[in-house]
Amino acid sequence: MPLFGMTEKKIESYEAQLNPETINFVQQSINKIVEAKEKGRKVAVILGSGPNLHEGVTTLMAELMDKGVVDGISTSSAVISHELAGVLDKVKRVNGIKLGISGNLLPKGDFFEITQLPQEWLGMIDQEMNIDHDLMQRGNQLEGNVIIKAAGNMGYPMGLRSEHIAKEILGVAKAYGLPFETAAGWGADPRTMIGVGARKELPVLVSVPQLIGGGGVGLCIGDSISITERCMKMAQMLGSADVLIESAVALTQEIHDGPFETYTGHGVWGNWDGYKIFSLKNKTLIRIDLDPNLKRAWDMQRQDSSVQNAIDKGLPKTKLTGIPFRMEMSGFARLETSIPVVGDIGVIWPVIAWHVAKELKIELDFINHPQQSEEGQLMRDWIVDEIHPFDREKMIKIGRSYL
């Protein structure tokens, strides 16, 4: 996989885009990751969707998993859906009304998207489902823009194909008592997180609050194992890691502070009822986020324990702190070992990956670039062209020999 001209000079140019405070927190994060790996301990990453796909972060995570830096992933059903379709793809966006599609079935703007597929993949999908080639031909002849976006999604036929193939994957997962994500990884490109996770037997799990967002794929993920089992698997993954990194993700209070975590309180009764629990105490929780309120909540807690005082008094944190308070800020701000990294994940992640690899003497074959840069555009084109959609035959072959 290419580095797209990534050099130390390029990393320095990205570092120059960050303010000194952010650079300081980035360096602390690098040190904690390197320290954990040198001790033979684990690092887990908790990813959102959108920006992580477009900035090449999910592809970077697959590379870091392959090279032994990242040991587990929590993500959303939307990300799994997009990885099934090849991470990013090109679609032609046209007026759906002109295609003869009812406006009641179209999203805002009445647009419809035609996936720009190589003939090889179109032929393969043609064997799995009935494709309306006339619809595609007429759509491609209409006036419209060709754009790169998260793969599958609303593009025809890839979005519909993902919905269909998810039901087959669900059947395989349930037959073997596995999470959907594992069975999906059997047929996924090895440069996706689910692909490398299945190959190296590393956990890639959708969290409960992130089950919604991947359409029918999300439903199949949710149906593959019970909510309780999903939460326990998540707790085991997070509990085994020394360093947890959150990347452009919402609702993480319900991920890292779930029903089996004790330090922030929600899992206090789990052990009483005989469940294995874990604690965030002494774990490093790094959060990469554009929201400056994250840092404000973190500062207020360290200045006068504002967040903890609000909890101790049973008062609403939003009113006491005077900032829009997202739930994940509570546990994060109160955790003594948390590190707030406020900035663009497209800039911050290559800096972290470059320095961690250098310290650990690991040679990375892929590092992402911010999507707005020239290198980022080349990276996105490469992802479209090289990371392939889910291969049904590959899943079937592995399934036949499983166990």
N, C-alpha and C positions, 0 to 999 in steps of 0.2 A: 504494500500500500504506500502511496506517495506522501511526502511531507509538504509538498507545494511550496518549496523554497523556505522552509522553516530553518532559521539560523539563530545564533545567539544575538546577532544584531537586530533581527526581527523581534525576538523576545524583548529586547531592551526597548524597542519602539512601542511595544504593547505596554510595558511597565511604565513608560513615560506618560501614558494616557490615564494612569491611576494616581489618585492623590496620595501623599505620604502616609496618611493614616491607613488607607486601604492596603498600600504596599506592606506596611508593618503587619497587618493582620494576615495578608497572603503569606508572608514569610513565616509567621507563627504556624500557619496551616501546613506549609511545606515541612517544617521541622517536626510537627506532630505525626504526619504521615510517614516520613522517613524513619522516625524513632520507632513507630509501631512495626514497620516492616523489618527493620533491623533486629527487632526482638522476636521476630517470627509471629507477630500478632496480625489481626485482620482489620481491614478497612471496608466499610459498607457505604454505598452511595444511594441517596434517596432522591430520585429524579422526578421533576414534573414533565409535561409534554412540550407543546409549542416550541419555545426557544431552544430547548435542549436538542431537538431534532434539527432545526434550521441552522443552528450554530455548529453542528457537527459534534455536539457533546455526547450524544448516545453512541456515535461511532467511535469516539475517543474512549468511552467507557468499555466498549467491546475490546478495544486494543489493550487497555489497562488490565482488563480481566485476563486476556490471553497472556500477558506478560507477568502476571502474578502480583500486580499492585492492588487491584480491587478484588475483593473476595465475595461480594454479594451485592445485589441491586434490588431496590424497591422502586417501582415505577407505576405508571398509570395504564389502564386498559387501552387508552388512545395510542400510547407508544407501542404497545404490543401489536395493535391493529396496523399501525404504520410500518412496523418491522416486517409483518407478514407480507406487506405489499412492496417492500424494498426500501424503506426509510423515507426517501424523497423520490418524487417522479415529476415528469412534465405533463401538464394537461392543457388542452385548449379550452378556454372558457368562452362559451357562446350564449346567445339568447335562447333559452329553452322553449319559449313560446313559438319561436320560428321553427323549432324542430317538431312542433306538434304536441308538446307535452303540456298538460293542464297546469295553469298557474297555481292551482291549489296544491300541486305536488312539488313545486319548486321553492327554493329558499328565497329570502329577500333579494331583490334584484333580478329575479327570474332567470338566473344563469344556470347553465348546465355544463358539466366538464367532461371532455373526452380524453381519456388517458392516451398519451402518445407512446404506444408500445412497439418494441421491435417485433418483427414478424415471427421470430422464434417463439416468443412468449405468448403472442396472440394465438398461435397455432396450438400451444400447449393448453391454454385456458379454454380454447374452442372444444377440446376433448372432454373438458370437465363440466361445461355448462353451455346452454344455448346463448350465443352472442348475436345481438342484432347488428350485423355488419352494415346494413343499410343506414341505420341510425348513426353509426360511427362515421360512415362515409359522408352523409349529409352534414353532420356536425363539423367535420373537418373542412368542408367546403364553405361553411358560413364564415362571416367576418368575426374575428375574435382574437384574444391575446393568448399566447402560449406562455405559461408561467411555471416556475418550480414551486411545489408545495409539498406538504406532508403526504406521503404515498397512500394510495387507496382512497380513503376518506369518501369524497363525493364524486370522484372520477369514475366514469363508465369505461370499461367493465370492471376495473380493479377493485373499486369499493364494494360492488355487489359480489364479486368473487370472494373477497375476504369474509363477507357475511356468510356466504355459502360454505366455504371451506372450514370456517370456524366450527360449524356443526359436526363435521367429520372429525376434526381435531378433538372436540369435546367427547365424542364417542370413544376414541382411543384413550384419552386421559382417564375417563371414568372406568374403562375396562382394566386399566393398570393401577388405579387408585392414585393418580398423579395430578398435580396442578396442571391446568391447561397450558401454562407457560412452558413447562418442561416438554410436553408432547409437541407443542408448536415448534420448539427449538430443534427437534429432530429434523424438520424439513426446512428450517430457516437458513439463510445465508450465514456462514461462520463469522462474518464481519458485523453481525448484529448481536445485541446483548443476549437475546434468547438463544441464538445459534451457538455462541461461544459458551454460554451458561450450560446448555445441554451437553455440549462436547466435553467440557471440563468438570461437569457435575457441580457447578456453582449455582447457588440459588438466585433466581430472577423472579420476583414476586410482585404482583399487583396488590397494593394495599386496599383495605376495605373502602375508605373514602374515595379512592381513585378508580373504583370499579365502573362507575358511570362516566361515559365520555368516549368509549370505543364502540358505541352502537351495539349491534348484535354480537360483536366479538366480546365486548364487556359482559354481556349477559352469559355467554358461554364460559368465560373465565370465572364468573361468579358461581355458575352451576357446577363447575368441575370438582370443587371440594367445599366443605362446609365453611361458614364464616368462622366458627371456633377454630377449626384446623388451620385456616389461613392466618388468623391472628397468632396462633401458637408458632407456626412456621416463621412468621415475621419476627416474633419475639426471640426465637432461637437464633435467627440470623443477626439481629441487632445486638442481642446479648453476647454473642461470640466476638463482636468487633470492639476494638479499642477506640477506633475513630469512626464517627458517623459524619457524612458530608451531605448536606441538603442543597440541591441545585435548582433554583427557580421553580419551587414547588409550594403549593398551598396546602392547608389542612394538616400539616405535619404533627400538630399536637395529638391527633388521633392515630398517628403512625408511630412516632418514637415514644409517645405516652399512651400506650394502649392498655388493654385489660390485663396484661401480665407484667407491667412495669411499676415498680414501687416508689422510686425516689420522688417523683412528682405527684404521686398519690392515687392515680386512677386504678392501679392494680393492687391496691393494698390488701384486698380480701382473697386474691388468687391463691396464695400459699395456704391460707386457712382452709381452703376447700380442696387442697391436695394437688394444685397445679404448680408446675415449675415456673418460677418468676425470674425476672432480671431487673437490674437497677442501672439507671443512667449515671449514678454517682461515679465520679472519677473518669468517666468517658469523655473524650473530646467531641463536642458537637459543633461542627463548622457549618455555617449557613451562608450561601452565596445568593444574594438577593438585591434587586434594584431599589427596594423600598427603604428609604432613609428612616422610617419610623421603627424599623427593626433595631437600628443602632441607637435611636433615641430611647427606646424601652430598655435596652441593654445598659445604656449610660445611667438612666434613672435608677435602676436597680442597684448599680454599683455606687451611686452617689449617696442614696439614703434609703435603700431597700424598699423603694416605692411599690414595686410590683408585689413583693412578698407581704408588705404591710397591708395592701389591699386585700390579699387573700386571707391573711390572718384575721382581718376585721370583717370579712364577708362583704366587702364593698366592691362595686363594679369597677373594674380596672380602667375602663375607658374614661369614666368621669374623674377618677383620681389622678390619672396620668395626663389627661387632656389631649390624648392622641387617639386616632382610630386604632383600636386594639384588636388585631387578629389573634385567634386563639393560640397559634403556634408561638407567639411572642412570649407567652407566659412561662412555659417550661424552658424555652430557650434563654430568656433573660435571667431566670432564676438559677440556671445551671452554672455553677462556678467555673466550669471548664469550657464554656461555649465561646466561640469566636465569630463575631459578625464581620462578614466580608461584603460590603455594599458596592455593587458595580455590575458591569456587563459580563455575563457568563462567557460570552464569546471571546472576551479579552482575558478574563481571569483564568479560565481553565487551561489554555495553552501555556500560560506562565507557570501554573502549578505543575502541570504534567512535565514540562521541560526540565524544571529544577529537580523534581522528584526523581525522574529518570536519571538525571546526571548524578545525583547523590547516591542512588542505588546501583549505578553503573549498569543500567538497563538501556538497550537500544530500542527505541520506539519506531515503528514503521508508519505510524499515523499520528499526527497531532492536528487538532482543528485550528481554524482561523476564524475571526469574526466575519459573519456573512457579508457585511458591507464592504469588506476589503477586496482587492483584486484577487488575492490568494483564496479568500473565502468563496468567491464566485467560481473559481476553478475547482475548489473542494466540493461545492454543491453539485457542479456538473459531473464530477467523478462519482459521487454517491449515486446520482441518477443513473449513470451508465454502468456502474460496476457492481453495486450491491443489488442482488437479485431478489425477486419475490419468493415466497414460500414454494417449495418443491414438494408436491404431494407424494410423488413416487419415492422420494428419499425418506419421508416420514413412514410410509408403508414398509419400506425395506428394513428400517431400524426397528419398527414395531414388531415385525415378524421374529426378530432375534432377541428382543428385550427379555431380560431375566434368563 
